[in-house]
Amino acid sequence: MRFLKFFFVFILFFNYFFNSFSQPLKVAEKLNIEDVVWGIYDIPSEKEGMNSLQVFIKIPYSFFRFIKEDDNFAANYEFTVEITNIKSDINEDKSTQEEIFVSNIDDTNSFEKTILKDFKFEVSPGKYSVRLLITDQDLKKSITQTKEITLKNFWIEKLGISDLIIYVNNDSATGTGKNILTSEPNIDVDYNSTLIIDYYIFNSNPEKNIVLNSKIVPEFYQDSPVYEEKETISDTKNLIRKKVILTADSIFNGPFVLKINAESDEIKVEKEMKFSLLWENFPITKVDIEPAIEQMKYVLSDEEYEKTSLMNRDEKSEFFDNFWSEYDLDTTTVENEVMKEYFKRVNYSNQNFTNQMSDGWESDMGKIYLLYGTPDKISKRHNLIPPYETWEYNNINKRYIFWDEFSTGIFKLKSSYNIKKGNGD
């Protein structure tokens, strides 16, 4: 068992460093629209009968083509957003230019450093085609993508809730302090940051009060809110801005549902959004040492695991430190990269594999992901009966098959076998 545990930790370490150093810079990958995150939002306007169509764009530095200028590297780009409504004969566009300067060559290929752009149009309700155009001003090369949105008529509906805008505050990756995300995302955020869900309540008759109830519940345990706020709103304005502010201390990792209900007289409106949250770089402390020890059971021997059940909190903390220090294969750094990678996988599993029966790390998919990381190949056949997935790992020559036997969204490990025959098979 000791050898098996070491083998698992070795695979963990190998995968971490292999993935870290296997991402070479390729000029041909520049101007890849898949690197651009942009969202379109329907916000009520204070102008009667109008809407505010807002577009937010987030682009990593790795997207841009930088040119060396003296001691710096520069990129020169133009961003254009064009909106079109054929029925009402509306065609508007707005553009802005951006020159980006960095002194460190590593920043030119950074996914963490980003720039943010936002565009706002005051338009009437209806269906719009929104086109994003990004142009490299030096090469005169462009990419474009189009999305569609239907803007509600809030003034006719009298009471309404806007689209939800999600951003991260105090994020060191951005100079503006905001990291705009699209709606219904998988949200990865550093535990030192604050997650904010921003939205507007619209009331065509400000003389009438609004009873507002917002809550966040785990997707599979909806009777236990992790956040809840109830209030009665009395305001002289048609538009009231609201925020849900979340920190790593107030909400844990996993899939959640945000539910917003607003009521005025006999009018009721609802808004619901599913999202999955992952707090990154969360330190293992004595406060959460007990679940951390429990989550280590896949890399502990049976004897070690049984002993931990008899330990008090201080003893578990000491055991935790001693165990991971044994596998700190790079003592030149402050961080224990293997430990960090393991608990990053725990968080990812809770974010993606949690179901009504168990937390993600305890599921069959979670166990395999904790031990071996991201598969080299995933094949999904969710349209079949029963739905199934196969995961392949080339470095251990294994293929794992997961079945959702009762079509409940719970995938169980059905079988595993060698991808290639031989090697003792």
N, C-alpha and C positions, 0 to 999 in steps of 0.2 A: 504493500500500500504506500509505503514511503517513496518508493521509486515512481509509482504511478502519480503521486502528488507532484513530485519534482518534474515529471514529464509534462503535466498539465501547465505548471508554472513556466516551464521552459517554452512551451508553445505560446503561452500568453506573452512572454517577453519577446520571442522571435517575431510574432505577428505585429506587435507594437512598433518595434524598430524597423521592420521591413516596410510597413505602411508609411512610416515617417520619412523614409529616405527614398521612396520609390515614386516620387511625384516630380519628374523633371520639368523644367520650363520648356514649353513648345510654342514658338511664335505663331504657328499655324492655329493654335487654339484661341488666339486673341479674337475679340469680337464674336464671342459665342453667346447667343441670346439666352441660353440656359443658365448662364451665370448671373443674369439680371433678375432681380426680384422686384416686381411691381404690382401694385394693387390699385383698384378703382373703387371709390367709395361714394355712396349716395347719402348726402347730408342735407337736411332741410335748410332752407334759406329764410332769413328774416324778411326778405322781400316777398310780398304776397304773390302766391301762385308760382314761385320759382324754387329751384333746387340748386345746391352747390355740388357740382361734380368735381371730386378731388382725386388727384392721381399722385401717388407716392412711389418713388423709384429708389432702390438700393442697389449699388453696384460695387463689387469688390475691386480693389486695386489690380488684382490678377487679371481682370477683364481688359485693362487698358494696355496699349502699346506705348511704352516709354522710350524716349530718345535722350541720349546723354547730352547734356549741355553744361560745359565747364565741369563743376564739381557736383552737379545735380542731375536728376533725371526728370524729364518733363513729358506730359501727355496733354494733348489739346483736342477736346471733343465738344460736339454740339448735341444738345438733347431737344427733341421736338415732340410735342404731344398734339395730335390733331383729333378733333371730335366731329362726328357727322351724324345728323339726323335727317334722313331722306324725306320723311313725311313733312317735317316742318321747315325743310330747306335751310337747315342750320349747318354751317361748316366753319369751324374756328380752329385756329392753331396758335400755340405759344412755344417759343424757343428760348433756350438759354445756353450760353457757352461756359465751359469750365476748363481752366488750365490747372493741372495738378503737378506739384513739384515735390520730389522726395530726394533726400541725400543718401539714403541707404538702399543699395541695390536689392536687398532682400524684400524691401517694401513693395517693389514693383511686381512681385509675384505673391503678394499677401492676400489671403482670403478673409482675414480678420479685419484689416483696415478697409473702410468703405467710404463712399460719398453718398449723400442723400439729396434727392431733388423732389420738389413738390410743385404741382400745377393745380390751379383752381379756376373753374368755369362756372359762371352764373347762367343757368339755362332753365328752360321750362321742362316739366316732366315728359317722359317718353323713352323710347328705345334709342340708344346711341352706340355707334361704332367708335371705339377709341384706338388710335394708332400711335404706337411709340416708334420713333426713329432716332437712332444713335449713329452719329457720323464721326469718324476719325478725320479731323480737319487736315492732317498732314497728308494722309493717303487718299483723302476724298472717297473713303470706303464706308458704306453704311450697312446697318442691319435694321430690320423692322419686325414688329409683331403687332397683331391686332386682337383686341378683346371687345366683348359687347356687354352692355349693362342696361337695365331698364330702371329708370328713375321713377319712384312712386310720386303720386300726387298727394303730398301730406296735407295740403290745405283742404282738399275735399274729404280726406279721411278724418280730419280734425284732431286726431291724437295719433302719434307715431313715434317709433324708435329708429334712429339712424343706423347705418352700417357701423360695425365695431372696428375701431382702429387700434391695433396692438403695437406697442413699442416698448423698448427697453430704455430706462433712464440711467444716467451715469455709466454708460457703457464706454469703456476706454478705447474700444475699436473705432469709435466715431468722434469726430470733432464737435458735433452738434449736441451730443448728449442724448440723441434719440436714434433708435435703430428700428425703422419701420418694417413691419412684417405684414404679409398678406393674411386674409381672413382664414379661419379654421386651420391654423398651422400646427406643425410639430415645432414647439418652441424650445430652443436651446439657449440658456442664459446663464451667465456667471452668477454664483450664489451671492456675490457682493452687490449685484445690481438690483434694480427694482423693476418689476414687470407692471405695466400700466395698460389697462383696457379703457379706451376713450370712446365715448358715444354721446349722442344728444337726444333729449326728449323734446318732442314738438307738441305744442298745445295751441290750437287756433284761438281758444278763448282763455286768456290768462286769468280771468276772474274766477275760473273754476279750479279747485285744487286737484292735484294728482297724487294718488297713492302709488308709490314706487316700491317694488320688492325685487331685489337682485340677490342671487345666491349662486355659489359654485358647489357642485356635488361631484364625488367620484362617479365615473361613468357606470360602474357596476355596483355601486352602493349608494343609490340616490336618496336614501333616507337619512344620510349623515352629511349635512353640509359642512364644508371646510371654510366657507365664507358666506356671510349672510348680512344684508342690510335692508332695513325697512324704514321708510320715511314718508312724510306728507309734504309735498312741494307746493308752496305758495309763492308765485313769482309774477311780476308784471310783464315779463317778456314771453314771446312765443317760443323761444329757443333756450333750453336749459342744458348746459354742459355737465356731464357726469363722468366720474372716473372710478374704476376699481383698481386699487393699488395693492400689489402682492409682493411679498418678499419670501426668501427661503425659510424664514422662521414661521411664516404664517400658512404656508401650503407646501405639501411634499411633492415628490415626483409621481407621474402617472397620467392616465387619461381622465379628463374631467369634462363636465358640461356646465357652461354658464347659462343661467336662465334669468331673463329680465321680464318682469310683468309691470305694466303701467295701467292704471284705471282712473277714469274721471267720469262721474255720473254713471251712465250705463254703458260707456264705451270702454272696452278692454283691448289692449294690444300686448303681444308677447314677442320676445326675441330669444332665440336659443343658438348657442354655438358650442360645438365640440372642439376641444383642443387637447394636445398632449404636451406635458411639461417636463423638461429635464433641466434641473439645476446642475451646472457643471462645476467641477473643482470644489465640491462641497467637502470640507475637512471632516475626517472621522474624529469625533471628540468623545469624551466620557458620556455626554448626553445621549449619543446614539450608538454607543459601543455595543450594546446588547443585540440590536438588530444587525449590526455590522458583523459580529461574530456568527450569528445565525446564517447570514448570507455567505459565509466562508465555508460552509459545510461541504461543498463540492471539492475543495482543495485540502480539506483536513482528513487525516486518518480517522477511522472509527474510534480509536482510543482517544485521540485528541478531542474529537467532537464530544464524546461522552464526558470527558474531564471538564470541558467548558461549562457544562450544565451545573456543575457543583461549585463554580467559581463565583465570588462576589464581583461587583462592578470594577473595583480597583484591580483585582486579579485578572479579569478579562482584558482590561486596558493594557496591563503589562504583557499578557500573553499575545495580544494583538501586535504590539510593537516588536516583540521578539520574533514572532513568526515572519512578519514582512521584512524585517531587517536581514533575515537569513537569505532572502531572495532579492535584496537590493543589489542588482548586478552592476549598477553604475553609481558608485559611492562618491564620484566627483561632483554630483549634483545634489542640491538640497532635497529635491523631491525623490520619492521612491516611485519610479516610473511604472514598475510592474503592479504595485498596489493601486496606483492611480488608475491604470488601465482596467484592472479588475473591477473596481467600483464604478468606473465609467460604464462598464458593461452591465453592471447591476442596474444602474439608473436607466440605461437604454432599454433593458429588458422590461423594467417596470413601465416605461413609457409606451412600449410597443406590444408587449405580450400579456399584459394584465387582462384577466377575464373575470367572470362572475364567480369562479371557483377559487382563484388564487392570484396572488401578486405575480407580476411578470417573471421575476427571477426564479420563482418556484415552479413555473410551468416547464413542460418538456422542451419547448423552444428556448426558453430562458436558460435552462441548464446547459444545453448545447452551445448557445451563444456565449455564456460565461466562460466555458472551457476553451472554445476554439475561435471566438470572435466572428467577424463578418464572413459568411461563406464566399468562396470564389465564384460560385454559380448558384442562383436560386431559380427554380422553375415552379410556377404557380398554376394550378388547375382548379380554380375556385368555382368554375362553372359546371363541374362534374358532380356526380353523386357517388360516394361522398367527396367533398372538396379535399384536395391534398396539395402539399408542397414538398419539393425535394431540395435539400441543401447539399452542396458538394464542397469538400475541402481537399484540395490537391496535396497539401503538405502532410496530411495524415492518411491520404488515399481512402477517404470515406465518403459515402453518400448516405444521408439520413432522410427518411420519408416520414412525414407527419400527416395524419388523417384527421379531418373534422368529421368524425363518424356520424354524429347526430345533427350536423349542420347548425351548430350553436355558436360557432366562432371559436371553439376550443380545439386546438390542434394537438393531438397526442402523438408521441413517437410510435410509429407502427413497426418499423424495421430499419436496419442499417446493414450495409455491406461494403466490401471493397470496390472502388471504382474500377481498378485494374486488377486482373488476376495475377497471382504470383506473390512474391514477398512473403512467403510462408503460408499463403492461403491454400 
